[in-house]
């Protein structure tokens, strides 16, 4: 049996930065101050559970923090302005681990609003990134999730519209939605696909190539990871059998019956250790040859970790 690894896969620069910020903060204040994270630092079960074991407390709201001497970290997905202000009022020291690409969308949305534009947001309801973007502007934002939403869209002034997008969407689906918006509202302005994270695009392109050369694709990532789910959607849309798994223990041996080539990728918030464990698990039972997909992109993007006081 052959295992072919997608390239690139796993951690993106924004996730690595957020995880590094939390790890450095934890080390700096170990046994001195409690470290809190608002929601999950990134959408990966392994990462969250590992930090919990080290003493990090994950909370769902500012009100859950009873220790004013603690340090609060905002996750990679970003938060609304009101949450920032609430933490400030409570006197909580905050370290912001928001991905710089998400922060870029925040600034774009605010700039469009300042220019008097009515805003449309392409994304998935209830994703924390969507809540953060909506909370960065003063006026309501209309959420568009599907092509049908574009058809049903009601706006105040068709000549005065702008849009922004969640960073972890399907590039293909978003391209169709943007095209539909432009057909219906020719004067609409927005960033085309530039707001979709480079890492999301790269992993989606790699998976498209992977589906052409393997019998099945195993996607390492958590169920609440938007970018990991988009990889699963891409495989399914191309008629390729695929499974989204948290770790090797989620595999059913029946999936692999008659399979000669297994493709493996990982969402942008999944650490390398999970892919390594999966490969070792498969090697334990089968004679396996492992290779990396040809023609993949090498990512060199790095985001600076702020000086942590």
N, C-alpha and C positions, 0 to 999 in steps of 0.2 A: 504494500500500500504506500501511496505517496501523499505527503502533507505539503501543501503549497501555502506559504505565508504571504498575505497581502502586504504591500509596501506602498505607502506608510500605514501604520496601525498604531493603536494605543495612544498614550498621553500626547496631548497638544501642548503648546507653550502656555496657554492660559490656565490649563489644569495644573501643569507642573508648577507654575508660579503660585497658585493658590495653595497647593499642597506644601510647597516649600515654605510659604509664609506661616502656615499653621505649625509645621514642624519646628521652624526656627523660634517661633513665639513660645511654643511648649517647652523647648529646651531652655530658653532664656529665663522663663518664669517658673520653672519646675520647683515645686514645694514652696513657692512664694505667693503666687496669685493664681486663682482659678481661671482657666481659659474656656471661654464659651464660643460657640459658632451658631449663627442664626441660620437655621435649616441645615442641609447637608453641604459640606464644603465643596464637594463635587458629587455628581450623581453616580456614586459607585459604592455598593454595599461593603465590599472588602475594605476600601479606604476608610469609610466611616467607622466600621467596627474596630479596625486597628487603632484609630485615634481614640475611640471610647476606652479601649483597654489601657491606653496611656493617660487617661484621666480627663480628656476633653469632654465637655458637656455640650450637647447639641440641643438647642431650644427652638421652639416654634414662634416665639414672640419676645419682644423686649420685656414684657411683663413677667416672663418666666425667670428673669435674672433678678435674684434677691440679693446678690452680693455686689455692692457698689464698688468694691475693690477689685473685682474681676476685670478681665479683658475680653472684649467682644470682637469677633472676626466676622465680617460680612463675606458670604460665600462668593464663588466665581460668577454666580448668576446675576449679581447686582441687587440693589434694593431701591425702594422709592425714597424720595426726598423726605417724606414724613417720618419714615423709620429712622433715618439719620438724625432728624431733629428730635425725635423722641429719646434716642440714646443720649444725645447731648443734654437734654433737659434732666435726665436721670444722673448725669455726671459720669457716665460709663466711658472708659477709654476704648476707642474703636480703632481697629486695623482693617483697612479695606482691601479685600482680596478679589474684588471684581475684575474679571478679565478685561484687559484694555480694549478688546474688540467690542465688548458689550458697552463699556463706557463710551466708546465712539458712537454707538447707536443712541445712547442717552443724549449726547451733545447734538447729534443730527436732529433728533425729534424736537429738542428745545429750540434749535435754530429755526427750524421750519415754523414752529409755533410763533416765535418772535417776529417772523416775517408775515404773520397773519394767515398762515395756511391751516386748513382743516386737515387733521391727521388721520391716516389709515395705517393700521399695524397688521402686517402679515405674520401670523404665528399661531400657536396652540394655546387655547384657553387654559388657565390655571397653571401654566408653566411659570416657575418663579422669575424667569427672565422677562416674561410678558408683564408680570405685576410690577417689576422694577421699572420697565420702560414707561408704562402707563403712569407710574407715580413720579416721573421726572418732568411732567408737563402739567400745566394748570387746567387745560381744557380736556374734555372727554376725547378718547381715541376710539375710533371704530375698528373692531377686530375683524379681520378677514382670514378664514381658515381654509376655504375651499373655493373652487370656481363658481359653485352655486351661490356662495356668499357675495361674490362680485356681481352676479346677476341681480340679486335682491337688494343691493346696496342703495341706501337712501342718503344723499348728502345735501348740504345747504347750498353750496355753490360749486357746480361742476368745473368751473374755471379757476378754482382756487384750492386745489388739493395737492397734498404731498403724502408719501408713504415711507415707512421704514419697515425693516424685517427683523424677526428673531434670527439669531446667528446660527442656530443648529438645525435649520430646515433642510428638506430635500431640495437640492438645486433644481432638479427637473420640474418638480411640482411648483416651486416658487416662480420659475421662469414662465410657466403657463399662467399663473395668477397675475404676474406683472403684465404680461402681454394682454390678458383680458381687461385689466384695469386701464391700460393705455388705449385699447380699442373703445372702451366705453367712455373714458374721460381723456381725450387726446392732450389736454393741457396739464395732466398730472405730472408732478416731478418726484424724483426719488433716485436712489443709488443703484438701480439695476440689481445685479446680484452681489455687489461689492460688500454688502453687510453680512452675507453668509460667510461664516468663518472659513478661512483658507484651509484649516485642518479638516473641517466637515466636507468641503468640496474634494479635497485630496483623497480622503477615505472613501467617499462615494465613487469617485472615478476608479480607484483601485479595485473596489468590489465589483464594479461593472466588468472590468477585465477578468477578475477572478472567476466570475460566473461562467465565463466562456471556456474555461479550461478544467473545471472540477465537476464532481458529481454532487457534492453537497458542501454547504458553507456553514461553519460554526462561528458565531459572532460572540465574542466575549464582551459582556457589558450588562449593566443592571436594567431591570424592566422599566425604571423611571428615567432612564437616560434617553433624551430626545434623539441625539445623534446616533446612538446605537440602534434605536428603533427604525430610524431612516435607512440604515444599512440592511436591516431585515426586510423592510418594505421594498427596497431596490431588488433584492434577490427574488422575492416572491413575484414582483412585477415581471421579472425576466424568466419566470417559470422554473426557477432553481430552488430545490429543497434547501431550507435554511432554518437554523435554530439560534435564538438569542439565549445565552446561558451566563449565569453569574460566575460559574467555575466548573471544573471538570466533573464534579460530583453530580451535576445536573444532566449528564449525558445518559441516554438510553442506548444500550448496545444494538437494539433493533434498528436504530437510525443508520447504522453503518453496514448493514447486510447488503452485499453485492456492490459496495462502494469501493472504487479503486483509487480515486483522488479526492482528498479532503482539503477544502480551502479553509483557512483560519484567518480571521481578522479580529480587531478589537476596537471598541468605541473610544472616543477621545478622552474618556475619563477612566479607562481600564488600565491598571498597571501591568507592566511586563511580566511580573511574577505569575499572574493568572494564565497568561499564554504559555509560559514555560511549564507550569504545572499540568496544563492540558496536554501539551506535547509529551511530557514524561508519562502521563497516564496512558496515552495511546501507545507509546512505545513499549510499555510493560506487557501488553497483551498481543502486540502485532509486530511483524517485521516492517519497520517504517523507514522510509527515506524522506528527509526533510529538505525543502529548498525554498528560496525566496522568489516570489514572482518577478519575472524580468520586466524592465521598463518602468519600475516604480519611481516615485519622486522621493528624494532625500530632503527632509525638512530641516532648515537651519534657523528657523525663527526662534528667538528668545525674548522673553519679557523680563525686564529688570525687577528684582525683588526690592521693595522699598527699605530704607533704613528703619529698623524697628527699635523703638525706644522702650 
